[in-house]
């Protein structure tokens, strides 16, 4: 990474402050760009869902891993619940999506409550686990909510064996002008579903899988209590990567926690954070972290900078920490402040191996929250992990006095309405959006890999007016 000659940096930079200068390039197609990382996470795209309760659950983890990313289960999740989510993700198919299922006797109200748990737009009606019909939102419109789904279900038009090549599924759906195929096991029981777009995506993305060919999933722990024991339990449950997480990662308790987990030798990468300085990065790597999480205050749900003045503009924080990590054999993840595909590309340009995304993913079908409606449209509720809402959940086992005392000190928004983008309601739609942007950035810089993108990129510094000039204006001037 280098800056244009004549650009002398006098202050730290955010993503908005930076632009990429096109280089001479031999890369002629976006599909010639390899988006896989080399930090031990085995991601094939540089995208990680943040360990936030309103973001990362089993649906998010399954979907992201199938497309090459990774989701981190939050530290507040009880071990039994985390183990169930891990087992669920590990059992999922690498191609077929997990369907929403109903029985003939379920009501339209039941169907409407479940349809938006997945992005494929339909629930499969089953009888003895054999698919017998499909229910869509359109079929439930203007229908009494107590109507049985058997009265509104449509017949299954396309049924194919579960191991049918995705290209053949796409062709069959195209020939019949259908959008969704139901995939079955040899005994005719339901295996999954695959849409036309899903079949296309299978040819573009590569799943993030473990040594046994199962989808990967990560889990977070805090720095209080017996961290090594908690980490061991999560790895025994199947977690492929551990995130040791606290708001202020450059503190003695964090360093001790990382050292304790590293000493156990669990055989999975350790991520620790958050920090914003080279010194913090070096200390965590020296303690045993493989990857350091960078970012204090840039997240949409975070009020740390306004409450405390603590933090650092994210681009400079990532660049500084990444340089230090490389010198000491580690890597960094850029955590927070991502609002556009360009921000992901710039984080990679600064040296991040992966980019964590929180609130942007909270407003998708795959996030754990229930879909709600108001006058402006569909939305989901998100909240910060240092907010009062999160603190209450995290201190549920404390006595009443300690809970009340902790509630006096929170940083973060406890409830925010994250709109569901009607053009990109699924996290897969956002992945298409993000990866398209990052691939294009690579082609503009002449890079075929993320490492080459970092090595070759030339950056400039722009004013707020320069950033505004680059915004599209659909309505014209």
N, C-alpha and C positions, 0 to 999 in steps of 0.2 A: 504494500500500500504506500502510495506517495501522493503528495499534494502538488498542484500546479506550481511551477516556479514563480516566485514572487508572492506566493501566499504565505505570509508569516503569521502563525497562530498566536494570538494574544489572549485568547480566552477559550474555555471549554465549549464543546459543540453538541447540539442535539442532532437528531436525524434530519430535521427540517433545515438545518444550517448547511447541509452538505449536498453536493451534486456529483455525478459521475461524468467524466469526460470520455467520449467514445474513442476507442483505439482502432488501429488497423487490425482487421480480424480475418482469419481464415475459416472461422466457424460459420457455416452457412445455414444451420437449422437449430432451432431450440432443442430438438430431440437428440442432438449430438452432445448435449451438456449432461454430465453426470452429477446429480445432486446429492450423492451419498456422502456421508461424513466418515471421519477416521478417529473418532474420540472414544470408541468402545461401546457406544450406545447402539451401534449397528443401524442407525436410521438411514434410510435411503432418500429422504428429503429432510432439510434442516429445520424441522418443525416439531416442537414439543408443547403439549397442552399443560398449562401451569397447574400446580398442585393446589387448586382452589376448589372449595366445596361446590361452588356454583358452575364449575367448568368441567372437572375431570371425574367421570364415573365410568361404569363398565361399557356403556354405549359409546362414549367418546373414545375410550381406550381401544375398543375393538375396531372402530372405524379408522382411527388414525394409524394404528399399526398395520391394518390391511393396506393402507396407501403408503406405508413406509415411515410414518412418524412415530411418536411415542407420547403417551399420556402418563402423568404422575398422579397417583392417588393421594389425596390430602392426608396430612398427619393426624387429623382429628378423627379419622375413620377407625372404629374399633377393629381389633385384629380379626375377629370372626367375620366381620363384614368385608374387610380388605381381602381376606382369604377367599371368600365367595366370589368377589369381583375378579380376582386373579384367576381362579379356576374357570370362571365363565369365559374370560378372554382367551385363555389357553385352549379352550374346547371349541373355539369358533373356526369356521371354514376360512380358508385363505382367499376364496373367490366369492362364494355366496354370502349374501347379507342375512343376518338373523331376522326372521319375519316376526311381525306382530300377529298373534293368533287369537281367534275367537271361536266359540262354539255356536251351533245353530240357535241355542236358547238364549244367548247373550242379547242385550238390548242395543239399540242405536246409540243410547247414551254411553254404554260401555265402549262401543266402537269409536266414538268421537273423543273419548278420553285417551285412547291408545294410539290412534292413527298418527299423531305427530310425535310419537316416541321414535319414529324412524322416518327417513327422508324418502323412502320409495313410494309413499302415497297410498298404500293399500294394506289391509289386514287380511290374512288368510283364514278362512273358515275351515275348521278341521272336525273330523269325526273319527274317533279312535286314532288320532294323529295322522289321518289321511286327508289331504286337501280336497275340499268339496266345493269351494267358492271363494270369491274375492269381494271385499267391501271397501269402497272408496268414500272419500268425504262427499263427493258429488252425489253418490247414492243415498247419503244420509241427509242431504239438504231438504229442508221443508218437510221432513218426516217426523212424526211424533216420536219423542225420545224413548218411549216405552215399546216401540215396535221391535219385534225380534229381527235379528240380522238375517235369519233365513228368508225373510220377506223382501230384503233389499239386496241380498248377495247376488253377484253375477257369476256365471259359470267360469271356470278356469279355462282360458283359451289355449295357453301355451304351457305344457307340462313336459319337462325334459329330465333325464337322469342327472344326478348331481355332478358327475364328472364330465359333463358335456363341455367341450372347449368353449371358452367365452366368445370366440369369433362365430362359432356355430349358433350360439344362443342369440347373438346380435343379428345374424342373418335370418334366423327363424322369426324373431320379433319384427324385423323390418318387413319380411314377406307378408306377415299377417297384420301389419300395422298395429302392433301392440307395443306397450311400453314395459311390461313386466312378465317374466317367466317364473313359474313355480318349479323348483328343482326337488326331486324326490330320490330317496334311497331305493335299492332294488326291491324292497318289500312294499313300495308305493307310499311309505310314510314321508312326511315333510322333512326336507333337508335344509331348505333355504329359499331365497328369492334372488333374482338378478334382473336388473333393469338394462335397457339398451345402453344408457350412459355408463352404468356399472361395468358392463362388458367392455366398453371402450376404455374405461379407466384401467382395467386390468392389463391392457397392452401398453399403458403409459407409466404406471407406477409399479413398484416392486415391494412386496410386503416386508415388514421388519420382523424377522423370525429368529427364534432361538436355535440352539444346536439340534433340537428335536423337530424343527420345522413348525413350531407353534408361534402364534403371535406374541410379541413382547409387550410387557407392561412394567412400569416403574412404580415405586411407592416412597412416600416421604415419612420421616420421623422428625420430631423436635429434638431439643437439646436437654430436656429435663428428664429426670428419672434414669432408669437403666437403659440407656440408648443402645448399647451393644446387644442387650437381650431382645429389645424390640426389633432391631435390625435383623438379628438372627431369625426371629420368628417370621418376619416378612419374606426373607430369602427362602426359608424352608417352605413357605406357602407358595413360592414360585416367582417372586419378584425378580426381575432381571437386572434392576439397577436401583440403587438407593439414593435418595436425596435427603441430606441432613440440612434442615431448613430453619432459619430464624431471621428476623428482620435485620438484626445487626450481627453479621457473620464474623466480623473481626473482633472477637472477644474471647477471653480465656475459656469460658464454658464451651463454646463452639469448637475451639482447638482441641480441648480435652475429649469432646464427644467424637470428633473425627478420628483422633488417635485411638480411642477405645474401639471404634468400629473397625478401623483398619487393622488393628492388632488381632482381631478374631479371624481374619483371613477368609471372608465369605465367598470370595471368587467372583464378585460382581463389581462393576464400576461404582465409585462413590462420588457423588456430587455434593458440594457444600457451598453455602452462601447465606446471605448475600453480602457482597463487598463492592467497592467502587475504586479501590486503589491497588497499585502494584504490590505494596507491602501486605495488604490483606490477602491478595492472591497467593503470594509466595508463602505466607504463613500457613494457609490452608493446604496447599500442595505439600509443604514440608510435613504437615501433620498426617498426610495420607490420602488427601483428596485427589482423584484423577481429573475431576472437572470442577471448576469454580463458577458459581452462579453470580452474575454481575447485574446490579441495578438496585438503587435505593431511591424510591420516590417517583419513578416515571409512570407507574401503572395508573390506569383510569380510576381505580377504586382506592388509591393510596393518598392519604393526606399528610404523609410524613414531612414533606418539604414545607408545606404551609404551617404545620404545627411546630416543627422543630428547626427548620432551616437546614436540616441535614440532607445530604444527597449530592448528586453530581450529574450534569448533563450526560445523557446516556451514550451517545456516540463516543465521546472522549473517554468515558469510563470503560467501555468495551475495548477500545483500542489500547488503552494503557494496560488493562488487566490481561488482555490477550497476548501482548508482547511479553509481559512478565511470565505468563504461563508457558509460552513456547520455550523460553530460556530455561525453564525448570521441568520440562517434560510433561506439562499438563495442557489442559484445554479450558475454554470458557464457554458458558451459555449466556447469551444476552437475554435478560429477563425484564420485560416491561417496556412500555412506551411505543409499542408497535400498532400502527393504525392503517398502514398501507403496505402493499407488496414491496414498494421501494425501501421501506424501513427494514424488512427482512434482508433484502439484498445488501443494504448498507451495513447492517450488523455483521453479515458474513464478510463483507469487504473490510470491516474493521478488525476481523480476526476471530469472530465467534464461530464455533463449530455447529451450534444449534441455536435456535431462537425460541424462547418461551413466549407463548401467547395466552393471555387470560381473558379479559373482557370481550375481545373481538370474537372469541369462540363461545362465550357465555350465551350469546344471542343466536344459537343454532338449535336445530332439532335434537342433536345428540347430547347437548349439555343436560345435566341432571334435573334442572328445574322444570316445573310444569309450564306449559304454554298458556299464556293469558292474553286477554284482549281488552283494549280500551278504544277510545274514539280515534286514535291514531293508527291502530292496527295491532298486530300480534307482537308480544314482547315476552321476555323472561326476566326474572329478578336476579341480580348479581350483588355481591358484597365483598368487601376486602377481608383478608385473612387476619388483619389486626384490628378489625372493627369490633364494636360492641357485640354485634350478633355472633361473630366468630369467637370472641372471648368467652361469651356465655356458653357456647357449645364446648369449648376446649376445657372450661373449668367446671363442667357439670359434676365431676366427682369430688370437688372441693367442698369444704363446709360453707355454710351460708355467709359467715363473716368474710372469709377469703374471697368468695365469689363477688360479694358486694365491693370489697376493696379493689379487686382487679377491674371491676366495671368502671371505676373512676378514671382509668387510664387506657384509652383505646385510640388508635389512629386508623382511620379508614372509614369508608362509607358503608353503612349497614344495610342500605337498600337502594338499589338503582335499577331503573327500568332499561334493559338493553333491548332495543327493537330488533325483531327478526327481519332481516332484509328480504323482501319478497323475491328479489332477483337471485339471492344467494342464501336460502334458508338453511342449507345443510353445511356442516363443516367440510364436506367434500367439495362443495361449490367454492368455499373459501380457499381450500387447498389448490384447486384448479387456478384460481385467481392469483394466489401467492406464487405458486411454482411457475406459472407462465411469466410473471414479472421477473423472478430471479433468473430463470433461463434466458430471458431477453437481456437482462443486465450482463450475464456472462457472454452472450454473443457480441454485445456492444464492446466488451473489453477484450475480446479474443480469447476467452477462457473456456476450456472444456470441462473443468472441474471446479469445485468450490475453493480448493487450494490455489489453483491458478487465478481464480477471481481475486482472491486476496493479494496474491503476488503481483498481478498485472494492473490492478485498478489505479487510475489516476483520479484524484478528487479535487474539487474546488469548494470554496466557501462562498455562500450566497447570503444576500440580505433577505429580510422577510418579504420584500417585494419580489425578489427573485423566486422564492418558493411559491408565492401567490401566482406568479406568471405561468408556472407549470401546471396549475390546476385546470382541469377541463371546464368548459363553459357550455353545457348542452344547449342552452338557450341562445348561444351566440354572444357577440359583443354587446 
